[in-house]
Amino acid sequence: SKPRSSTEQQEGGAMAGTFQLIFACAGIFFSFSYSAVKQEDLYKVEYGGEKFAYTFLGLAVERGINAAVGLIGVIAFGGSGLVIPKFEIFNSGISQMLAMAGSNEALRYVSYPTQVLGKSCKMVPTMVGGIVLSGKSYSMAQYLQVLIITAGVVIFNFGGKAKKGGADSTYGLLLIGGSLLMDAVTSGLQEKVKKKTKEVNPGAPSAKPTMHESMFWTNLSGFIVAALLAFFSSHLADGLDFCVRHPEVIQPMVMFALASAVGQNFIYYTITLFGPLTLSTVTTTRKIFSTVYSVLRNPNMPLSNVQWSGCAMVFAGLLTEPLESALKGSKKKEKVDPPAPSSGKEAVSPANKAKKTRKATD
């Protein structure tokens, strides 16, 4: 069979990468949509007139189950056989857990618009963290994509009917700021994990931990810190007492953690193949798609024109980088060397040349 050209190989690799990203997006969207439902059941539903408000206990359970699933994945599918930079992975797990803890706690102290703004801006600290902490460079299309998507999500969330909410406390604003700071730190540390893995494995230039190795070590560190914080904040004792008095809360807590564990498989799959910024893009836009789906299911809750314009901006932002890649691919094709110009004379093959020579000597 005819060997494939380098251009065909590049196109095949790009197509495979596209399908991998679609697979990752679908997994993240479905698993975390279900996880969000169970999280709401855990924190919003009243049990005997009380609400579960023990954030660090919930995080410890979630991170513990995630770590267990990651370990099962390593045992079942095997590890990379590489030297794993555990210190760097542990640090990224701690910052990731603190970002989630800050965001969850902040919702108790700030109004709805402030909460939304914090979530909408996550892509910005993710990019800044990659630049500052690990020297990551981004293309102009990626900068434009972050700007458009962030603006679109903010417009989408502020374009609906006003939600009632209390005044924002200074403590709540500090929690949101701390959560965004931890998002930036997490992004930079995740890039550092990639670099450090290559440094400690010099014989393998493309070395990187498997997604289950990353999932296990990251969540193990998050579990340890969450458990310690739960212990010292009394979330552990009071939360367990709540579970004893209201055992029905255990089901949404465990299902939330299991759905999160499934989603984390797709998260680390995405980080391993595409990096933290792509992951942040996917998770940021998930809320838009979920809301549009909800509107299609419930026509009595329509979006405003401003919200539809925000949706359009998000979709446009998602197309920015793929369009740039497609344009680069077309330019590469145009640069293929053209055929040699014809001299106007018929090309003579070696066999015909030999025949002419014999005729001339006859």
ABEGO torsion letter per residue (X at the ends): XBBBBAAAAAAAAAAAAAAAAAAAAAAAAAAAAAAAAAAAAAAABBBGGBBBABAAAAAAAAAAAAAAAAAAAAAAAEBAGBBBBAAAAAAAAAAAAAAAAAAAAAAAABBAAAAAAAAAAAAAAAAAAAAAAAGBBBBAAAAAAAAAAAAAAAAAAAABBBBBBBBBBAAAAAAAAAAAAAAAAAAAAAAAAAAAAAAABAABAABBBBAAAAAAAAAAAAAAAAAAAAAAAGAAAAAAAAAAABAAAAAAAAAAAAAAAAAAAAAAAAAAAAEAAAAAAAAAAAAAAAAAAAAAABAABBBBAAAAAAAAAAAAAAAAAAAAAAAAAAAAAAABBBBBBBAGBBBBBAAAAAAAAAAAAX
